[in-house]
Amino acid sequence: MTTEGTRPGFDLKMTAEEINGLPIAAYEGTVHVVRTEVELEKAAHALRRETVLGFDTETKPNFAKGENNPLSLIQFAGSRAAYIIQLRHIQSCAPLHKLFSDESIIKAGIDIPQDLVKLQERIGGDYNGFVDVSLDAKQAGLKNFSLRGLAAILLGVRISKGMRVSNWARDTLLPSQIKYAATDAWISRELYLRLQHPEAGRQ
């Protein structure tokens, strides 16, 4: 783990204006949108071969008072591809249980406790190997803790948050939603790797 002062910018807090001046980045690799149990089994098998995964979830925004929409998507990004699991089309998420409970496979994301609450509601099971990148960032001395802020500080890029409040429960995801969801998972993996190995650069 790195400490404050070992890398330029760790002790700085970037403003919104500074972040908006950075080049925008998005995931450009292969993306698999998973909509069936057969596709989920194949995805889970591929994901269990990874050692570090970027992880995120998406839920349809709650606009009415007391509304609590269920989890819509689970996103993973590994070294070879990103996977977007569209839960409205999948009855059983059993193939994910081994992945979620395997402590040897890092699942890195932002605000992990909130995601785990939603996962427990939808899937159940055990959850090991989940790493909250924002907590690692605080320990490293960073002043920005959001995904967008950390991407700016650690990677020197800006990620779009324009699709954050879109309808993630759609039957068919928009291309812009797929890009956004894959990017968030990919950036989470990049941030974890950078915090662990700042001298190695982007992986």
C-alpha positions in Angstrom: 0.0 0.0 0.0 1.3 3.5 -0.8 1.4 6.4 1.6 0.8 10.1 1.3 3.7 11.8 -0.4 5.1 8.9 -2.3 3.5 10.0 -5.5 2.8 13.5 -6.8 -0.9 14.5 -6.4 -1.7 12.1 -3.5 -2.1 15.0 -1.1 -4.1 17.2 -3.4 -7.9 17.5 -3.9 -8.9 18.2 -7.5 -11.8 20.6 -8.1 -14.6 19.9 -10.5 -13.2 22.4 -12.9 -9.8 20.7 -12.9 -11.4 17.3 -13.4 -13.5 18.6 -16.3 -10.3 19.7 -18.0 -8.9 16.2 -18.2 -9.2 13.9 -21.3 -12.2 11.6 -21.1 -11.7 7.9 -20.9 -14.0 4.9 -21.5 -13.7 1.2 -21.7 -12.7 0.1 -25.3 -12.4 -3.6 -24.8 -14.8 -6.5 -25.4 -18.1 -6.2 -23.5 -20.4 -9.2 -22.9 -24.0 -8.4 -22.0 -25.3 -11.4 -20.1 -29.1 -12.1 -20.4 -29.5 -15.9 -20.0 -28.5 -18.5 -17.5 -26.3 -20.2 -20.1 -24.5 -16.9 -20.8 -24.2 -16.4 -17.0 -22.6 -19.8 -16.5 -20.0 -19.0 -19.2 -19.4 -15.6 -17.8 -18.9 -16.9 -14.2 -16.4 -19.5 -15.5 -14.4 -16.9 -17.3 -14.5 -14.5 -14.3 -13.3 -17.2 -11.9 -10.0 -17.4 -13.9 -9.2 -13.8 -13.0 -7.3 -12.7 -9.9 -8.5 -9.0 -9.9 -11.9 -7.8 -11.1 -13.4 -4.4 -11.2 -16.9 -4.5 -9.8 -20.0 -2.3 -9.8 -23.8 -2.4 -9.8 -26.6 -0.3 -11.2 -30.1 0.2 -10.0 -33.0 2.0 -11.5 -33.1 5.4 -9.7 -35.7 5.9 -7.0 -37.8 9.0 -7.7 -40.9 8.3 -5.5 -40.8 8.6 -1.7 -40.3 5.2 -0.2 -39.4 3.6 -3.5 -36.7 0.9 -3.4 -36.0 -0.5 -6.8 -34.2 -3.9 -7.0 -30.7 -4.3 -8.4 -30.7 -4.0 -12.2 -27.1 -4.8 -13.3 -23.9 -6.4 -12.0 -20.8 -5.3 -13.8 -17.3 -7.0 -13.8 -14.2 -6.1 -15.7 -11.2 -8.4 -15.9 -8.0 -8.4 -17.8 -9.7 -9.7 -21.0 -13.2 -8.4 -21.1 -16.1 -6.8 -19.2 -19.4 -8.5 -18.4 -22.7 -6.7 -17.8 -25.2 -9.0 -16.1 -28.8 -7.9 -16.8 -30.7 -9.3 -13.9 -34.2 -8.8 -15.2 -33.7 -11.6 -17.7 -32.1 -14.1 -15.2 -34.0 -16.2 -12.8 -31.1 -17.9 -11.0 -27.8 -16.3 -10.2 -26.4 -19.5 -8.6 -23.3 -19.5 -11.0 -22.1 -16.3 -9.2 -22.1 -17.8 -5.7 -18.6 -19.3 -6.0 -17.2 -16.1 -7.5 -18.7 -13.9 -4.8 -17.5 -16.2 -1.9 -14.0 -16.7 -3.3 -11.6 -14.6 -1.2 -8.7 -15.3 -3.5 -10.4 -13.3 -6.3 -10.4 -9.5 -5.6 -13.6 -7.7 -6.5 -12.7 -4.0 -6.4 -15.2 -1.2 -6.4 -16.5 2.0 -4.8 -19.0 2.1 -1.9 -18.9 -1.7 -1.6 -21.2 -1.9 1.5 -24.1 -0.4 -0.4 -23.6 -2.8 -3.3 -23.4 -5.8 -1.0 -26.7 -4.9 0.6 -28.4 -5.0 -2.8 -26.6 -8.2 -3.8 -27.7 -9.9 -0.6 -31.3 -8.9 -1.3 -31.2 -10.2 -4.8 -28.9 -13.2 -4.7 -28.0 -14.1 -1.1 -24.9 -16.2 -0.3 -21.5 -15.3 1.1 -19.3 -12.4 0.0 -15.5 -12.5 0.3 -12.7 -10.7 -1.4 -14.5 -7.4 -1.9 -12.3 -4.4 -1.7 -13.6 -0.8 -1.3 -11.1 1.3 -3.3 -12.2 4.5 -1.7 -11.1 3.1 1.7 -7.7 2.2 0.2 -7.5 5.7 -1.2 -8.1 7.3 2.2 -5.4 5.2 3.7 -3.1 6.3 0.9 -3.7 9.9 1.8 -5.9 10.9 -1.2 -8.5 13.7 -0.9 -10.9 12.6 -3.6 -12.9 9.4 -2.9 -15.5 9.2 -5.7 -14.9 7.0 -8.7 -14.6 10.1 -10.9 -12.3 11.9 -8.5 -10.0 8.9 -8.0 -9.8 8.4 -11.8 -8.7 12.0 -12.1 -6.1 11.9 -9.4 -4.6 8.4 -10.0 -5.1 7.9 -13.8 -5.3 11.5 -15.1 -8.6 10.9 -16.9 -12.2 12.0 -16.7 -15.0 9.5 -16.8 -18.5 10.5 -17.8 -21.3 10.2 -15.2 -24.0 11.4 -17.6 -25.9 8.0 -17.6 -25.9 7.6 -13.8 -29.6 8.2 -13.4 -30.8 6.5 -16.6 -33.3 3.6 -16.5 -31.1 0.6 -15.8 -34.2 -1.7 -15.7 -34.8 -1.4 -19.5 -35.4 -4.6 -21.4 -32.6 -3.7 -23.8 -29.8 -1.5 -22.6 -28.7 1.5 -24.7 -25.2 1.5 -26.2 -24.4 4.5 -24.0 -25.6 2.6 -20.9 -23.4 -0.4 -21.8 -20.4 1.8 -22.3 -21.0 3.6 -19.0 -21.5 0.4 -17.0 -18.4 -1.3 -18.5 -16.3 1.8 -17.9 -17.2 2.0 -14.2 -16.1 -1.6 -13.6 -13.0 -1.2 -15.7 -11.9 2.0 -13.9 -12.5 0.4 -10.5 -10.0 -2.4 -11.5 -7.5 0.2 -12.8 -7.7 2.2 -9.6 -7.1 -0.9 -7.4 -4.1 -1.9 -9.4 -2.7 1.6 -9.4 -3.1 1.9 -5.6 -1.4 -1.5 -5.1 1.4 -0.9 -7.6 1.8 2.9 -8.3 5.2 2.4 -9.8 3.9 0.1 -12.5 1.6 2.5 -14.2 -1.7 1.5 -15.8 -2.2 -2.2 -16.2 
